[in-house]
């Protein structure tokens, strides 16, 4: 399903305006992301005069596009998994709108501020800080008034470790790679800094363009997904009839999922023992509470999983295409698939799925098949995000290029240092993409350059390193505060306007 004017026919002017504003902000986030992050990919080739600025950013934008188009979506939905369950399930509500706008505004404000100062701050840290802030505010304003319920802290820990450890890995790996290169490659031309505006020898230019290409592709495949995940939240919230489910799914996929659901209804009912099975509405509430961080697996939860699985089977057994369902039926089915996918994943992680290997495999397959039909990225969203990233790079790359090339080390960046840092950055980002974890391209590359400076005994400029570290340390708490404050403020504005 592609985006077209016919999809907006049933929307009010207010809703259309909110949709347009939300999409512009989401693409604006990626545009500003281009200032910070994609600029790092082209920093070495521009600084070393391996490529002129315009061809470099166009080339980088092309490979960002290819990286975005080849991405699995795992990072996009991994970031979304940090959001409060009730807001994700009701993203079309007033609170859902407040969440989306708070996330985007927080990220854009902080990214613009650090870009203006020429600091390579992390868009990943920025967005995740805002998500945590929204989650905390939503929980504190809810009935429980609890700080622990609003954020998936287990997922936040996994994401946080990736963001913290990747720069350390970049520093060490780039330093070791430079030392190894000096041992194995004795050509002195590789270890010189650029002289005037003369390009380096062809073989060095080729090496630097290759590493720039790799970082651009890796960045697109990882960092570009964050904006895609937010855009999908917006589309599901405002246009659920078109984007709640993957409407292009074929009849075989639907029939397979229906068969899975029928088997799992029986399997979960047996696992629940003699527990009385709840009604449909109660079953949904039980699963919604279970997939929250404090949820505990009980026979009642297993009974609820059985009821929801049976309902999914009943919905899917009589259709060949999701197009046959009404808008309300698609929304309801998406909610059920979301709940059962998250329930199966949490039960699996806790070791609570069926111990029989064959039934265990069927339960895992059920959860994954349910995810595939709700977690998808349309092509037009990928192209829009890639274009926004590329345009952002072309507008604002100068400040970051100068910081990366001249202000991290006391000596100017050499060809070998730039190549080593970018090769390590590419590898680290692709590894994060494989495991579905967001990785900060900015911090991995900056720390990699710092590592090569240390390995080369070039020395580090304390003022710049201090400012980069300060931006790194402050990003999370500042964005947590911004996210929470904007979310609470926007909710109050919505209430005052009578839109709640």
Beta strands, then each sheet from edge to edge (+ up, - down):
end
